[in-house]
Amino acid sequence: MAADGAPLQPQDLVLTILGAHLRDPRATVWSGGAVELLTEFGFSIEAARAALARLAGRGLLARHKQGRLAFYSLTNRADELLSDGDRRIFGFGRAARANDLWTIVWHAMPEAERVARSRLASRLRFLGFGSVQDSTWIAARDREPEATALLRSLGIESFASVFVGRLSRGLSPTAIVAQAWDLDAVDRQYRAFIDAYAPFRAAEQQAALTPREAFLIRTAMLHRFRFFPALDPELPPEVDAVGELREDVVALFDALYEGLAEAADAHFHGVAQQERLVLDREAPESPR
């Protein structure tokens, strides 16, 4: 399950898996291996194949042929998307507040830009912004560089403005925080994450897992954790009701992500490289 309780989606899971194990721009994954990896999470072969085809159609995977076998690699667009995600995911919950600045993004986008509007909302949430009105978003940190870069990447900077400043020290931000974010939901998600993965925190518990189990646990954990930056605004300490839980979640994530890496990678490559057996069987015998 994803952090918001929604079921895993195969296209998202493909990107999570390849982002963790296949970041060499020259590397490829055998289509049959990618399908098998997805079936290990309960997806049908048909759903797995459709997910790969749709990602190729979206320009996130490139398809290559070798004989009768098909292979996939990440495109430059996918690598940029994953790199942006890595910076947010692996920076989340780790950097202390440098100042007391907040950021507001306001926009007035026409109906013709509704697709960009939807993309803007999704990306702003991932940057830690919450919506206080339909066209007004607020973040509890200085997000000016990321916000302006996002507006330019979507080609909508002419419809928006970015404001950076501090809140009045004479008033608590409680009301605006309650409007923009659901901290009770964040609390529930963090506790559920800890309940799910704390049993694997210790090194001896990790060592008892098979490579397949390590791969499944690590992948599902990463996929679940990647939603947290969009849920938790990392508020100032005086109103940060989930700060201690966040610290526990980040520490648990780091322990498992590193501790299970070798075994998970072995399983991924063991499945993804099975095409070598197929190619070897199909190769003509050398003349004696």
Secondary structure, DSSP 4 states (H G I P E B T S, - for coil): --TTSPPP-HHHHHHHHHHHH--STT--EEHHHHHHHHHTTT--HHHHHHHHHHHHHTTSEEEEEETTEEEEEE-HHHHHHHHHHHHHHHHTTTSPP-SSEEEEEEE---GGGHHHHHHHHHHHHHTT-EEEETTEEEESS--HHHHHHHHHHHT-GGGEEEEEEE--TTS-SHHHHHHH--HHHHHHHHHHHHHHHGGG-SHHHHHTS-HHHHHHHHHHHHHHHTTHHHH-----GGG-TTHHHHHHHHHHHHHHHHHTHHHHHHHHHHHHTTHHHHHHHHSPPPP-
